[in-house]
Amino acid sequence: MDTTNAPVRARIVDLLRSGKSDDEIIIEVWGERAGNFSQCRHTILLARDALEIDELGGPGVKYKGPWPVSYVRNTGERVFRVAPGHDVPEGSLGALGFKMERR
């Protein structure tokens, strides 16, 4: 894919997928204009997050299940134990960034 005209973050995601290091990305994307390294590194971190979310299944998906059922509400809705001390109702999984994987 030709990323010369792509937005910076999309271009960085492509470079990360190709295995480039942070320093190589800074040189390739910003070159002589890379005066503020903290801004460059922050943009690379945002691109890493975007790549990770994409690999998990798309925007908004942060965590994949399946999780054990902690209990069932009297309405029949299952409540999952997603972490120690954290129970999430089935209807709220998507809003909180969880995605249930079917087996």
N, C-alpha and C positions, 0 to 999 in steps of 0.2 A: 504494500500500500504506500502510495506517495503521500508523505505527511508534511511536505514543505509548506502547504497552505492551510494545514489543519490547526485548530487552536492548540496552544502550548501544552495543555494538560493531556490532550489526546495524543499529541506527538510524543510526549514523555512516556505515556502508557505503552505505546508501540516500542519505544527504545528499551523500556524495562522488560517487555516480553522477549526482546531479542537478546537480553542478557547483559546489557551495558551497565557499568558501575555509575554511581552518583557523579563522580568526577568527570567521566566520559560524557555523561548526559549534559552536565553544565557546560563543558567545552563545546559540544555539538549544538546545543540549543541557544545558549547565550553568547558564547565566544568572548569577544573583547568587551561586551556589554555586561559581563558578569561581575559587576562591582559589589553588589550587595549579595553576598553568599547566603546569608540567612534567608532572604526571600527566595533564592533559587532552591535551597534545601527544603523550605516549607512547601513550595510548589511540587517538588518531587515527592514529599510525604503525602500530599493530597492525591497525587497520581497513583501512589502505591495503594492508598485506601480505595480509590475508584477501581483499581485492578482487582483488589481482594473482594470487593463487593460484587464485581462482575463475575468472578470465579465462583462465588457462593450462589449465584442465581439471579442477579439483577439488582437494581436499585431498591433500597429499603430492606433487603435481606441481610441481617447481620449474623444470625445464628440458625443452624439447621437442627431439626429434631431427627428422629423421634425421641420423646422424653417419656418417662413413666407417668402414668396417671396417678395424681395425688389423691383425688377424690372426685366424685360426680355430684354436681348440684342437683337439687330437687327438680330442676327443669330438665335434667338429662344432659346438660352441658358438662363435658369433661374439663377438669382443671389439671394442668400438667405441672410437674415439678421440674422447672427449667434450670434451677441452680439450688444449692442448699438454702432453704428458707425463702425461696421465691417460687410462688405458684402463680401461673398465668392461665386464665380461662381460654378455652379454645377460640372463642370469638374475638379475643384481643390479641392473638398471636401475631397477625399481620401488622396491626397498628404499632406494635412494639418492636418490629423488625425480625420476628421469628418466622421460619418457614418449616412446615411439617413435611417431612419426607415420608412418602408411603412405601411400605415394604411389601 
